[in-house]
């Protein structure tokens, strides 16, 4: 058995941000990851958007951590040469009936201390996005995009520069509690028994299952997880857009929106497909509702111009049709186990919030 100070389970962007923060604080940190490289599940399969913090219930962790995370992420990307762009986002109404929703969004954003949203005039819209057919638009100048892969590499570099390390191809098989800390049995080519003073469960889609593998962990503290698959379709040809474009939100998501990558490639999505398995193939027949949704704000979309691209799965803590649930961060005060922090339901805006989540996890250790 190997005694270690701190183990972070999961090498996605949130796990890596937590590991970096702990290492900078002087902790001995090992990240264990079941896959062969960091960031291959949720982190690699989202839209790469840096959110402004607009939509989330006031006072929620999502609202507070998104706003703080945005404040941390932009300077970090700049200082570490992580490719990113503050391209801005348009939230659009396609009919007068949708316009009151824009005002509600603006008021919610203000309540969340996001005070930079403003309406664009018809003349400004014609200059910014002449191909859109909408009645009104809100502009969020602090929304942007980031290269998630390079962000994870930068976090990994900081971790390793402060003495931390990553063990890949290392699944957690079981766990338990001892007088010396939290025991973890790992598999892979070099199975180990580890005993850690602190364990951060940042396993994303596998976080509840992993918590359930720890003997004596209270069953009532393991939440039910629901998989919401989001499919993306890419646009063939040159992009007609300069900004991210979002319709007014829908149940369980933010609607089929326009996402740009740093090369200018346009993708549409995600939709919401509830599923019970981790499967990422994009069904080409799902493009039909995409055409209908996109043509509400971009009528010029031609038949046959959408190609299946990729999909991601969001770890939801609410069942289909239920009200959205906040991030769930558990420590000893919740489950009674010293040194164990569980990160459950870290979906959007988890990427934006990653460095703020790391701050919160670090504070839980003091």
Short mmCIF file of the C-alpha atoms (twelve columns), coordinates in Angstrom:
data_MODEL
# 
_entry.id   MODEL 
# 
loop_
_atom_site.group_PDB 
_atom_site.id 
_atom_site.type_symbol 
_atom_site.label_atom_id 
_atom_site.label_alt_id 
_atom_site.label_comp_id 
_atom_site.label_asym_id 
_atom_site.label_seq_id 
_atom_site.Cartn_x 
_atom_site.Cartn_y 
_atom_site.Cartn_z 
_atom_site.pdbx_PDB_model_num 
ATOM 1   C CA . UNK A 1   0.000   0.000  0.000   1 
ATOM 2   C CA . UNK A 2   1.273   3.442  -0.968  1 
ATOM 3   C CA . UNK A 3   0.480   6.413  1.273   1 
ATOM 4   C CA . UNK A 4   -0.153  9.679  -0.601  1 
ATOM 5   C CA . UNK A 5   -1.381  13.098 0.403   1 
ATOM 6   C CA . UNK A 6   -4.008  13.903 -2.209  1 
ATOM 7   C CA . UNK A 7   -5.621  12.007 -5.089  1 
ATOM 8   C CA . UNK A 8   -7.811  13.588 -7.749  1 
ATOM 9   C CA . UNK A 9   -9.888  11.071 -9.678  1 
ATOM 10  C CA . UNK A 10  -10.561 12.258 -13.227 1 
ATOM 11  C CA . UNK A 11  -8.309  14.203 -15.598 1 
ATOM 12  C CA . UNK A 12  -10.964 16.314 -17.270 1 
ATOM 13  C CA . UNK A 13  -10.750 20.085 -17.138 1 
ATOM 14  C CA . UNK A 14  -12.388 20.261 -13.694 1 
ATOM 15  C CA . UNK A 15  -10.226 17.528 -12.191 1 
ATOM 16  C CA . UNK A 16  -7.081  19.071 -13.648 1 
ATOM 17  C CA . UNK A 17  -8.015  22.517 -12.360 1 
ATOM 18  C CA . UNK A 18  -8.544  21.065 -8.869  1 
ATOM 19  C CA . UNK A 19  -5.262  19.151 -9.009  1 
ATOM 20  C CA . UNK A 20  -3.393  22.271 -10.137 1 
ATOM 21  C CA . UNK A 21  -4.854  24.378 -7.331  1 
ATOM 22  C CA . UNK A 22  -3.969  21.780 -4.698  1 
ATOM 23  C CA . UNK A 23  -0.427  21.392 -6.026  1 
ATOM 24  C CA . UNK A 24  0.153   25.155 -6.068  1 
ATOM 25  C CA . UNK A 25  -1.054  25.212 -2.459  1 
ATOM 26  C CA . UNK A 26  1.756   22.821 -1.575  1 
ATOM 27  C CA . UNK A 27  -0.114  19.531 -1.553  1 
ATOM 28  C CA . UNK A 28  1.354   16.306 -2.946  1 
ATOM 29  C CA . UNK A 29  -1.084  15.461 -5.760  1 
ATOM 30  C CA . UNK A 30  -1.633  12.431 -7.960  1 
ATOM 31  C CA . UNK A 31  -4.330  12.473 -10.637 1 
ATOM 32  C CA . UNK A 32  -5.643  9.054  -11.615 1 
ATOM 33  C CA . UNK A 33  -7.504  8.669  -14.889 1 
ATOM 34  C CA . UNK A 34  -9.061  5.517  -16.341 1 
ATOM 35  C CA . UNK A 35  -8.541  6.608  -19.961 1 
ATOM 36  C CA . UNK A 36  -5.262  6.736  -21.895 1 
ATOM 37  C CA . UNK A 37  -5.159  10.548 -22.003 1 
ATOM 38  C CA . UNK A 38  -6.675  13.470 -20.104 1 
ATOM 39  C CA . UNK A 39  -9.990  15.058 -20.996 1 
ATOM 40  C CA . UNK A 40  -11.492 12.436 -23.309 1 
ATOM 41  C CA . UNK A 41  -15.135 12.410 -22.120 1 
ATOM 42  C CA . UNK A 42  -17.128 15.499 -21.102 1 
ATOM 43  C CA . UNK A 43  -14.211 17.895 -21.621 1 
ATOM 44  C CA . UNK A 44  -13.543 16.741 -25.178 1 
ATOM 45  C CA . UNK A 45  -17.204 16.669 -26.169 1 
ATOM 46  C CA . UNK A 46  -18.654 20.059 -25.345 1 
ATOM 47  C CA . UNK A 47  -18.922 23.276 -27.332 1 
ATOM 48  C CA . UNK A 48  -15.840 24.905 -25.806 1 
ATOM 49  C CA . UNK A 49  -17.811 28.006 -24.826 1 
ATOM 50  C CA . UNK A 50  -16.734 30.349 -22.042 1 
ATOM 51  C CA . UNK A 51  -20.134 31.297 -20.629 1 
ATOM 52  C CA . UNK A 52  -20.960 34.688 -19.163 1 
ATOM 53  C CA . UNK A 53  -23.144 33.369 -16.308 1 
ATOM 54  C CA . UNK A 54  -26.478 34.544 -17.671 1 
ATOM 55  C CA . UNK A 55  -29.045 31.796 -17.332 1 
ATOM 56  C CA . UNK A 56  -28.580 30.186 -13.933 1 
ATOM 57  C CA . UNK A 57  -30.791 30.699 -10.867 1 
ATOM 58  C CA . UNK A 58  -29.579 33.644 -8.784  1 
ATOM 59  C CA . UNK A 59  -27.498 32.484 -5.833  1 
ATOM 60  C CA . UNK A 60  -26.914 29.022 -7.305  1 
ATOM 61  C CA . UNK A 61  -23.470 27.476 -7.498  1 
ATOM 62  C CA . UNK A 62  -23.778 27.489 -11.274 1 
ATOM 63  C CA . UNK A 63  -24.350 31.247 -11.298 1 
ATOM 64  C CA . UNK A 64  -21.622 32.107 -8.778  1 
ATOM 65  C CA . UNK A 65  -18.986 29.676 -10.042 1 
ATOM 66  C CA . UNK A 66  -19.572 30.526 -13.692 1 
ATOM 67  C CA . UNK A 67  -19.075 34.235 -13.046 1 
ATOM 68  C CA . UNK A 68  -15.980 33.674 -10.925 1 
ATOM 69  C CA . UNK A 69  -14.670 31.044 -13.336 1 
ATOM 70  C CA . UNK A 70  -14.965 33.421 -16.274 1 
ATOM 71  C CA . UNK A 71  -13.020 36.044 -14.318 1 
ATOM 72  C CA . UNK A 72  -10.236 33.527 -13.744 1 
ATOM 73  C CA . UNK A 73  -10.255 31.752 -17.095 1 
ATOM 74  C CA . UNK A 74  -9.698  34.621 -19.506 1 
ATOM 75  C CA . UNK A 75  -6.525  35.905 -17.783 1 
ATOM 76  C CA . UNK A 76  -5.270  32.339 -17.350 1 
ATOM 77  C CA . UNK A 77  -5.680  31.623 -21.065 1 
ATOM 78  C CA . UNK A 78  -3.960  34.872 -21.957 1 
ATOM 79  C CA . UNK A 79  -1.042  34.306 -19.590 1 
ATOM 80  C CA . UNK A 80  -0.556  30.664 -20.619 1 
ATOM 81  C CA . UNK A 81  -0.996  31.155 -24.386 1 
ATOM 82  C CA . UNK A 82  -4.126  28.982 -24.469 1 
ATOM 83  C CA . UNK A 83  -5.965  29.743 -27.730 1 
ATOM 84  C CA . UNK A 84  -9.242  31.514 -27.006 1 
ATOM 85  C CA . UNK A 85  -11.411 34.310 -28.346 1 
ATOM 86  C CA . UNK A 86  -13.914 36.641 -26.695 1 
ATOM 87  C CA . UNK A 87  -16.192 36.582 -29.736 1 
ATOM 88  C CA . UNK A 88  -19.435 37.474 -27.982 1 
ATOM 89  C CA . UNK A 89  -22.858 35.875 -28.144 1 
ATOM 90  C CA . UNK A 90  -26.190 36.922 -29.573 1 
ATOM 91  C CA . UNK A 91  -29.343 35.684 -27.845 1 
ATOM 92  C CA . UNK A 92  -32.076 36.064 -30.438 1 
ATOM 93  C CA . UNK A 93  -35.859 36.266 -30.615 1 
ATOM 94  C CA . UNK A 94  -37.347 35.038 -33.869 1 
ATOM 95  C CA . UNK A 95  -40.808 36.480 -33.250 1 
ATOM 96  C CA . UNK A 96  -42.402 39.143 -31.053 1 
ATOM 97  C CA . UNK A 97  -43.743 36.353 -28.837 1 
ATOM 98  C CA . UNK A 98  -40.169 35.465 -27.838 1 
ATOM 99  C CA . UNK A 99  -39.060 39.012 -27.043 1 
ATOM 100 C CA . UNK A 100 -40.300 39.020 -23.417 1 
ATOM 101 C CA . UNK A 101 -38.000 36.033 -22.823 1 
ATOM 102 C CA . UNK A 102 -35.040 38.217 -23.778 1 
ATOM 103 C CA . UNK A 103 -35.976 40.773 -21.152 1 
ATOM 104 C CA . UNK A 104 -36.337 38.048 -18.528 1 
ATOM 105 C CA . UNK A 105 -32.868 36.781 -19.484 1 
ATOM 106 C CA . UNK A 106 -31.444 40.301 -19.195 1 
ATOM 107 C CA . UNK A 107 -32.989 40.756 -15.750 1 
ATOM 108 C CA . UNK A 108 -31.713 37.370 -14.574 1 
ATOM 109 C CA . UNK A 109 -28.239 38.205 -15.859 1 
ATOM 110 C CA . UNK A 110 -28.310 41.476 -13.919 1 
ATOM 111 C CA . UNK A 111 -29.378 39.620 -10.767 1 
ATOM 112 C CA . UNK A 112 -26.363 37.339 -11.315 1 
ATOM 113 C CA . UNK A 113 -24.041 40.384 -11.555 1 
ATOM 114 C CA . UNK A 114 -23.630 39.980 -15.307 1 
ATOM 115 C CA . UNK A 115 -24.151 43.623 -16.178 1 
ATOM 116 C CA . UNK A 116 -22.691 43.912 -19.666 1 
ATOM 117 C CA . UNK A 117 -25.646 42.638 -21.754 1 
ATOM 118 C CA . UNK A 118 -27.315 45.097 -24.103 1 
ATOM 119 C CA . UNK A 119 -29.836 45.107 -26.937 1 
ATOM 120 C CA . UNK A 120 -28.706 45.607 -30.508 1 
ATOM 121 C CA . UNK A 121 -30.612 47.832 -32.888 1 
ATOM 122 C CA . UNK A 122 -31.799 46.571 -36.269 1 
ATOM 123 C CA . UNK A 123 -29.015 48.575 -37.897 1 
ATOM 124 C CA . UNK A 124 -26.357 47.025 -35.628 1 
ATOM 125 C CA . UNK A 125 -27.741 43.555 -36.310 1 
ATOM 126 C CA . UNK A 126 -27.552 44.156 -40.042 1 
ATOM 127 C CA . UNK A 127 -23.867 44.998 -39.670 1 
ATOM 128 C CA . UNK A 128 -22.991 42.175 -37.266 1 
ATOM 129 C CA . UNK A 129 -25.038 39.286 -38.674 1 
ATOM 130 C CA . UNK A 130 -26.790 40.276 -41.910 1 
ATOM 131 C CA . UNK A 131 -27.978 36.715 -42.635 1 
ATOM 132 C CA . UNK A 132 -30.076 36.385 -39.483 1 
ATOM 133 C CA . UNK A 133 -33.837 36.835 -39.603 1 
ATOM 134 C CA . UNK A 134 -34.818 37.870 -36.084 1 
ATOM 135 C CA . UNK A 135 -36.916 40.505 -34.366 1 
ATOM 136 C CA . UNK A 136 -34.658 41.372 -31.443 1 
ATOM 137 C CA . UNK A 137 -31.282 40.393 -29.986 1 
ATOM 138 C CA . UNK A 138 -29.317 40.640 -26.752 1 
ATOM 139 C CA . UNK A 139 -25.551 40.803 -27.005 1 
ATOM 140 C CA . UNK A 140 -23.230 39.235 -24.429 1 
ATOM 141 C CA . UNK A 141 -19.739 40.647 -25.056 1 
ATOM 142 C CA . UNK A 142 -18.011 38.516 -22.404 1 
ATOM 143 C CA . UNK A 143 -18.979 35.141 -23.902 1 
ATOM 144 C CA . UNK A 144 -16.173 33.410 -25.775 1 
ATOM 145 C CA . UNK A 145 -14.603 30.168 -26.908 1 
ATOM 146 C CA . UNK A 146 -11.511 28.269 -25.795 1 
ATOM 147 C CA . UNK A 147 -9.349  25.408 -27.033 1 
ATOM 148 C CA . UNK A 148 -10.191 22.873 -24.320 1 
ATOM 149 C CA . UNK A 149 -7.378  20.473 -25.215 1 
ATOM 150 C CA . UNK A 150 -4.734  23.178 -24.836 1 
ATOM 151 C CA . UNK A 151 -6.363  24.420 -21.643 1 
ATOM 152 C CA . UNK A 152 -6.019  20.960 -20.103 1 
ATOM 153 C CA . UNK A 153 -2.390  20.785 -21.253 1 
ATOM 154 C CA . UNK A 154 -1.701  24.134 -19.572 1 
ATOM 155 C CA . UNK A 155 -3.301  22.953 -16.319 1 
ATOM 156 C CA . UNK A 156 -1.297  19.735 -16.530 1 
ATOM 157 C CA . UNK A 157 1.893   21.731 -17.027 1 
ATOM 158 C CA . UNK A 158 1.193   23.800 -13.916 1 
ATOM 159 C CA . UNK A 159 0.415   20.652 -11.941 1 
ATOM 160 C CA . UNK A 160 3.638   18.945 -12.950 1 
ATOM 161 C CA . UNK A 161 5.699   22.092 -12.401 1 
ATOM 162 C CA . UNK A 162 4.494   22.030 -8.790  1 
ATOM 163 C CA . UNK A 163 5.382   18.386 -8.252  1 
ATOM 164 C CA . UNK A 164 2.107   16.715 -9.195  1 
ATOM 165 C CA . UNK A 165 1.735   13.745 -11.510 1 
ATOM 166 C CA . UNK A 166 -0.867  11.871 -13.582 1 
ATOM 167 C CA . UNK A 167 -1.416  8.127  -13.699 1 
ATOM 168 C CA . UNK A 168 -3.302  7.202  -16.895 1 
ATOM 169 C CA . UNK A 169 -5.044  3.902  -17.660 1 
ATOM 170 C CA . UNK A 170 -5.751  3.622  -13.935 1 
ATOM 171 C CA . UNK A 171 -9.392  2.836  -13.132 1 
ATOM 172 C CA . UNK A 172 -10.644 2.836  -9.547  1 
ATOM 173 C CA . UNK A 173 -12.007 -0.615 -8.735  1 
ATOM 174 C CA . UNK A 174 -13.083 -0.133 -5.111  1 
ATOM 175 C CA . UNK A 175 -12.487 1.970  -2.051  1 
ATOM 176 C CA . UNK A 176 -12.804 2.063  1.698   1 
ATOM 177 C CA . UNK A 177 -12.088 4.013  4.850   1 
ATOM 178 C CA . UNK A 178 -9.165  3.363  7.192   1 
ATOM 179 C CA . UNK A 179 -7.621  5.069  10.190  1 
ATOM 180 C CA . UNK A 180 -4.970  6.533  7.878   1 
ATOM 181 C CA . UNK A 181 -7.284  7.908  5.200   1 
ATOM 182 C CA . UNK A 182 -9.264  6.807  2.155   1 
ATOM 183 C CA . UNK A 183 -8.239  3.539  0.509   1 
ATOM 184 C CA . UNK A 184 -8.465  3.122  -3.269  1 
ATOM 185 C CA . UNK A 185 -7.877  -0.090 -5.185  1 
ATOM 186 C CA . UNK A 186 -6.863  0.660  -8.765  1 
ATOM 187 C CA . UNK A 187 -6.579  -1.539 -11.831 1 
ATOM 188 C CA . UNK A 188 -4.762  -1.305 -15.133 1 
ATOM 189 C CA . UNK A 189 -1.330  -2.659 -15.968 1 
ATOM 190 C CA . UNK A 190 0.039   -1.713 -12.539 1 
ATOM 191 C CA . UNK A 191 -2.692  -2.322 -9.931  1 
ATOM 192 C CA . UNK A 192 -2.114  -0.469 -6.677  1 
ATOM 193 C CA . UNK A 193 -3.595  0.080  -3.265  1 
ATOM 194 C CA . UNK A 194 -3.429  3.761  -2.408  1 
ATOM 195 C CA . UNK A 195 -4.221  5.453  0.877   1 
ATOM 196 C CA . UNK A 196 -4.837  9.191  0.649   1 
ATOM 197 C CA . UNK A 197 -5.543  11.907 3.171   1 
ATOM 198 C CA . UNK A 198 -7.665  13.731 0.575   1 
ATOM 199 C CA . UNK A 199 -9.616  12.348 -2.408  1 
ATOM 200 C CA . UNK A 200 -11.362 14.579 -4.931  1 
ATOM 201 C CA . UNK A 201 -13.911 12.622 -6.954  1 
ATOM 202 C CA . UNK A 202 -13.991 14.550 -10.239 1 
ATOM 203 C CA . UNK A 203 -14.915 11.517 -12.342 1 
ATOM 204 C CA . UNK A 204 -17.676 13.286 -14.277 1 
ATOM 205 C CA . UNK A 205 -20.091 10.777 -15.750 1 
ATOM 206 C CA . UNK A 206 -18.692 8.112  -13.431 1 
ATOM 207 C CA . UNK A 207 -18.649 10.153 -10.221 1 
ATOM 208 C CA . UNK A 208 -21.757 8.677  -8.535  1 
ATOM 209 C CA . UNK A 209 -20.763 5.102  -9.393  1 
ATOM 210 C CA . UNK A 210 -17.293 5.747  -8.037  1 
ATOM 211 C CA . UNK A 211 -18.655 7.146  -4.775  1 
ATOM 212 C CA . UNK A 212 -20.788 4.031  -4.457  1 
ATOM 213 C CA . UNK A 213 -17.661 1.854  -4.697  1 
ATOM 214 C CA . UNK A 214 -16.354 3.281  -1.414  1 
ATOM 215 C CA . UNK A 215 -17.450 1.000  1.402   1 
ATOM 216 C CA . UNK A 216 -19.278 2.752  4.231   1 
ATOM 217 C CA . UNK A 217 -20.174 5.668  1.964   1 
ATOM 218 C CA . UNK A 218 -23.832 6.450  2.754   1 
ATOM 219 C CA . UNK A 219 -26.100 5.304  -0.075  1 
ATOM 220 C CA . UNK A 220 -28.434 8.255  0.456   1 
ATOM 221 C CA . UNK A 221 -25.579 10.585 -0.560  1 
ATOM 222 C CA . UNK A 222 -25.130 8.966  -3.983  1 
ATOM 223 C CA . UNK A 223 -27.342 10.896 -6.428  1 
ATOM 224 C CA . UNK A 224 -29.129 9.366  -9.391  1 
ATOM 225 C CA . UNK A 225 -27.439 10.480 -12.603 1 
ATOM 226 C CA . UNK A 226 -29.253 10.926 -15.917 1 
ATOM 227 C CA . UNK A 227 -27.518 11.079 -19.295 1 
ATOM 228 C CA . UNK A 228 -28.537 13.906 -21.619 1 
ATOM 229 C CA . UNK A 229 -26.816 13.368 -24.946 1 
ATOM 230 C CA . UNK A 230 -26.205 16.424 -27.071 1 
ATOM 231 C CA . UNK A 231 -25.620 15.957 -30.799 1 
ATOM 232 C CA . UNK A 232 -23.781 18.432 -33.000 1 
ATOM 233 C CA . UNK A 233 -23.937 18.913 -36.767 1 
ATOM 234 C CA . UNK A 234 -21.337 20.867 -38.710 1 
ATOM 235 C CA . UNK A 235 -22.068 23.255 -41.557 1 
ATOM 236 C CA . UNK A 236 -20.612 22.468 -44.962 1 
ATOM 237 C CA . UNK A 237 -18.847 25.428 -46.474 1 
ATOM 238 C CA . UNK A 238 -17.865 28.870 -45.257 1 
ATOM 239 C CA . UNK A 239 -19.282 30.316 -42.059 1 
ATOM 240 C CA . UNK A 240 -21.816 33.128 -42.494 1 
ATOM 241 C CA . UNK A 241 -21.560 34.057 -38.794 1 
ATOM 242 C CA . UNK A 242 -19.205 36.153 -36.665 1 
ATOM 243 C CA . UNK A 243 -20.632 35.403 -33.226 1 
ATOM 244 C CA . UNK A 244 -22.102 32.604 -31.192 1 
ATOM 245 C CA . UNK A 245 -25.870 32.656 -31.722 1 
ATOM 246 C CA . UNK A 246 -28.351 31.267 -29.211 1 
ATOM 247 C CA . UNK A 247 -32.129 31.122 -29.453 1 
ATOM 248 C CA . UNK A 248 -34.130 31.638 -26.285 1 
ATOM 249 C CA . UNK A 249 -33.553 28.645 -23.960 1 
ATOM 250 C CA . UNK A 250 -35.590 25.440 -24.050 1 
ATOM 251 C CA . UNK A 251 -36.201 22.679 -21.506 1 
ATOM 252 C CA . UNK A 252 -32.957 20.902 -20.412 1 
ATOM 253 C CA . UNK A 253 -30.745 23.041 -22.639 1 
ATOM 254 C CA . UNK A 254 -30.044 26.293 -24.417 1 
ATOM 255 C CA . UNK A 255 -31.510 25.287 -27.778 1 
ATOM 256 C CA . UNK A 256 -29.843 24.465 -31.078 1 
ATOM 257 C CA . UNK A 257 -27.304 27.248 -31.216 1 
ATOM 258 C CA . UNK A 258 -24.461 28.359 -33.445 1 
ATOM 259 C CA . UNK A 259 -21.032 27.481 -32.095 1 
ATOM 260 C CA . UNK A 260 -17.791 28.613 -33.691 1 
ATOM 261 C CA . UNK A 261 -14.424 27.025 -33.161 1 
ATOM 262 C CA . UNK A 262 -11.172 28.946 -33.286 1 
ATOM 263 C CA . UNK A 263 -10.760 28.091 -36.976 1 
ATOM 264 C CA . UNK A 264 -14.166 29.587 -37.800 1 
ATOM 265 C CA . UNK A 265 -15.904 26.251 -38.389 1 
ATOM 266 C CA . UNK A 266 -19.634 26.404 -37.630 1 
ATOM 267 C CA . UNK A 267 -21.391 23.701 -35.625 1 
ATOM 268 C CA . UNK A 268 -25.017 23.587 -34.600 1 
ATOM 269 C CA . UNK A 269 -26.191 22.008 -31.389 1 
ATOM 270 C CA . UNK A 270 -26.557 20.491 -29.026 1 
ATOM 271 C CA . UNK A 271 -30.014 18.988 -28.993 1 
ATOM 272 C CA . UNK A 272 -31.252 16.960 -26.018 1 
ATOM 273 C CA . UNK A 273 -31.451 13.182 -26.364 1 
ATOM 274 C CA . UNK A 274 -32.032 11.384 -23.080 1 
ATOM 275 C CA . UNK A 275 -30.233 8.052  -23.034 1 
ATOM 276 C CA . UNK A 276 -29.211 5.314  -20.628 1 
ATOM 277 C CA . UNK A 277 -25.857 4.434  -22.177 1 
ATOM 278 C CA . UNK A 278 -22.527 6.065  -22.957 1 
ATOM 279 C CA . UNK A 279 -22.653 5.990  -26.744 1 
ATOM 280 C CA . UNK A 280 -21.484 8.859  -28.927 1 
ATOM 281 C CA . UNK A 281 -22.513 8.079  -32.500 1 
ATOM 282 C CA . UNK A 282 -24.561 10.853 -34.102 1 
ATOM 283 C CA . UNK A 283 -27.674 9.603  -35.893 1 
ATOM 284 C CA . UNK A 284 -27.877 11.442 -39.258 1 
ATOM 285 C CA . UNK A 285 -31.685 11.347 -39.123 1 
ATOM 286 C CA . UNK A 286 -31.624 13.709 -36.139 1 
ATOM 287 C CA . UNK A 287 -30.735 16.516 -38.552 1 
ATOM 288 C CA . UNK A 288 -34.406 17.068 -39.513 1 
ATOM 289 C CA . UNK A 289 -35.344 19.019 -36.362 1 
ATOM 290 C CA . UNK A 290 -32.004 20.841 -36.605 1 
ATOM 291 C CA . UNK A 291 -32.999 22.259 -40.004 1 
ATOM 292 C CA . UNK A 292 -36.351 23.377 -38.591 1 
ATOM 293 C CA . UNK A 293 -34.796 24.989 -35.508 1 
ATOM 294 C CA . UNK A 294 -31.967 26.742 -37.374 1 
ATOM 295 C CA . UNK A 295 -34.230 28.106 -40.112 1 
ATOM 296 C CA . UNK A 296 -36.194 29.989 -37.491 1 
ATOM 297 C CA . UNK A 297 -33.254 32.392 -37.227 1 
ATOM 298 C CA . UNK A 298 -31.352 31.568 -40.448 1 
ATOM 299 C CA . UNK A 299 -33.868 30.814 -43.213 1 
ATOM 300 C CA . UNK A 300 -31.146 30.560 -45.879 1 
ATOM 301 C CA . UNK A 301 -29.880 27.211 -44.558 1 
ATOM 302 C CA . UNK A 302 -29.868 24.897 -47.566 1 
ATOM 303 C CA . UNK A 303 -30.989 21.278 -47.606 1 
ATOM 304 C CA . UNK A 304 -28.106 18.815 -47.279 1 
ATOM 305 C CA . UNK A 305 -25.707 21.339 -45.742 1 
ATOM 306 C CA . UNK A 306 -25.501 19.713 -42.282 1 
ATOM 307 C CA . UNK A 307 -23.121 16.845 -41.556 1 
ATOM 308 C CA . UNK A 308 -23.095 14.728 -38.370 1 
ATOM 309 C CA . UNK A 309 -20.132 15.884 -36.293 1 
ATOM 310 C CA . UNK A 310 -19.818 14.722 -32.681 1 
ATOM 311 C CA . UNK A 311 -21.833 14.315 -29.504 1 
ATOM 312 C CA . UNK A 312 -21.346 14.731 -25.783 1 
ATOM 313 C CA . UNK A 313 -23.218 13.531 -22.728 1 
ATOM 314 C CA . UNK A 314 -24.173 15.856 -19.898 1 
ATOM 315 C CA . UNK A 315 -24.372 14.385 -16.369 1 
ATOM 316 C CA . UNK A 316 -27.787 15.600 -15.226 1 
ATOM 317 C CA . UNK A 317 -29.002 15.276 -11.649 1 
ATOM 318 C CA . UNK A 318 -32.633 15.689 -12.722 1 
ATOM 319 C CA . UNK A 319 -34.826 13.285 -14.678 1 
ATOM 320 C CA . UNK A 320 -36.348 14.281 -18.041 1 
ATOM 321 C CA . UNK A 321 -39.013 16.905 -17.490 1 
ATOM 322 C CA . UNK A 322 -37.822 17.884 -14.022 1 
ATOM 323 C CA . UNK A 323 -36.449 21.283 -13.005 1 
ATOM 324 C CA . UNK A 324 -32.715 21.710 -13.570 1 
ATOM 325 C CA . UNK A 325 -30.554 20.877 -10.550 1 
ATOM 326 C CA . UNK A 326 -27.505 22.795 -9.353  1 
ATOM 327 C CA . UNK A 327 -23.930 21.525 -9.112  1 
ATOM 328 C CA . UNK A 328 -23.532 19.251 -6.095  1 
ATOM 329 C CA . UNK A 329 -20.249 19.487 -4.168  1 
ATOM 330 C CA . UNK A 330 -20.097 17.183 -1.158  1 
ATOM 331 C CA . UNK A 331 -17.561 17.130 1.668   1 
ATOM 332 C CA . UNK A 332 -17.449 15.663 5.168   1 
ATOM 333 C CA . UNK A 333 -20.255 17.931 6.340   1 
ATOM 334 C CA . UNK A 334 -22.577 16.083 3.949   1 
ATOM 335 C CA . UNK A 335 -21.433 12.464 4.014   1 
ATOM 336 C CA . UNK A 336 -19.304 12.221 7.160   1 
ATOM 337 C CA . UNK A 337 -16.086 10.940 5.553   1 
ATOM 338 C CA . UNK A 338 -13.014 13.101 6.295   1 
ATOM 339 C CA . UNK A 339 -11.019 14.160 3.253   1 
ATOM 340 C CA . UNK A 340 -13.502 13.075 0.567   1 
ATOM 341 C CA . UNK A 341 -14.950 15.652 -1.844  1 
ATOM 342 C CA . UNK A 342 -17.447 14.553 -4.470  1 
ATOM 343 C CA . UNK A 343 -18.216 16.674 -7.531  1 
ATOM 344 C CA . UNK A 344 -21.605 15.582 -8.899  1 
ATOM 345 C CA . UNK A 345 -23.583 16.895 -11.855 1 
ATOM 346 C CA . UNK A 346 -20.780 19.065 -13.204 1 
ATOM 347 C CA . UNK A 347 -22.276 19.819 -16.604 1 
ATOM 348 C CA . UNK A 348 -22.450 23.212 -18.325 1 
ATOM 349 C CA . UNK A 349 -21.111 25.660 -17.219 1 
ATOM 350 C CA . UNK A 350 -18.524 23.273 -15.769 1 
ATOM 351 C CA . UNK A 351 -15.797 24.229 -18.246 1 
ATOM 352 C CA . UNK A 352 -16.190 27.941 -17.515 1 
ATOM 353 C CA . UNK A 353 -16.475 27.249 -13.788 1 
ATOM 354 C CA . UNK A 354 -13.515 24.868 -13.587 1 
ATOM 355 C CA . UNK A 355 -11.004 27.177 -11.909 1 
ATOM 356 C CA . UNK A 356 -13.658 28.532 -9.525  1 
ATOM 357 C CA . UNK A 357 -14.679 24.976 -8.602  1 
ATOM 358 C CA . UNK A 358 -10.992 24.365 -7.876  1 
ATOM 359 C CA . UNK A 359 -10.973 27.397 -5.557  1 
ATOM 360 C CA . UNK A 360 -13.993 26.029 -3.728  1 
ATOM 361 C CA . UNK A 361 -12.478 22.557 -3.406  1 
ATOM 362 C CA . UNK A 362 -9.284  24.100 -2.046  1 
ATOM 363 C CA . UNK A 363 -11.289 26.073 0.516   1 
ATOM 364 C CA . UNK A 364 -12.960 22.840 1.642   1 
ATOM 365 C CA . UNK A 365 -9.517  21.569 2.669   1 
ATOM 366 C CA . UNK A 366 -8.831  24.413 5.101   1 
# 
